[in-house]
Structure formats: structure tokens, C-alpha cells
């Protein structure tokens, strides 16, 4: 069985950055499931289960806009943020706060 690819997303909320690292399924259902569901309820063009990190980030940003969370935005994590995540995340964890 092949190991599933880990996706890395940086979420920005009120000046704080959180780096998320998980498989596509965990991102879509457990971490960002509510955000994607909320966005889809306002705009049915927003997918509930986007495939790939770029589509996930677009769907999350579109969802934040539709749900009027204008201070929230998402981006693909940078290599520096991914390295920080790998060094600082607790075993079994999916997120770490990032301060630069």
C-alpha cells in the first residue's frame, strides 16, 4: 500500500498563522470540512472535496469570502513553513502555530 501524500496549508486568521499538514481526506473532512460545507451552502460552485492543494486553497478562500470571514485567508505553505511544521508538530498532530 502506497503512503498517502501529505498536503500543507497555511491558514491566516486575525494575524495568526497556523500550518496544517495532513492527507487530502483528512483536510477535506476533519480539518476544513465545516468551512468547505459552509462555503458550498452559499455557493454550490465551491467543491466540498477539492483534489490537490491548489484547489483546496482556492475552495477555502472562496468559502471564507462567501461566509463573510474577510479576515481569514489560506495559502499553500511555503518550504520554510513546512520545515517549521516538521520540526515543531507534536507526534500525531495536524497543526502548529507559526510565528515569523
C-alpha positions, 0 to 999 in steps of 0.5 A: 500500500502506497503512503498517502501524500501529505498536503500543507496549508497555511491558514491566516486568521486575525494575524495568526498563522497556523500550518496544517499538514495532513492527507487530502481526506483528512483536510477535506473532512476533519480539518476544513470540512465545516468551512468547505460545507459552509462555503458550498451552502452559499455557493454550490460552485465551491467543491466540498472535496477539492483534489490537490492543494491548489484547489483546496486553497482556492475552495477555502478562500472562496468559502471564507469570502462567501461566509463573510470571514474577510479576515481569514485567508489560506495559502499553500505553505511555503518550504520554510513553513513546512520545515517549521511544521516538521520540526515543531508538530507534536507526534500525531498532530495536524497543526502548529502555530507559526510565528515569523 
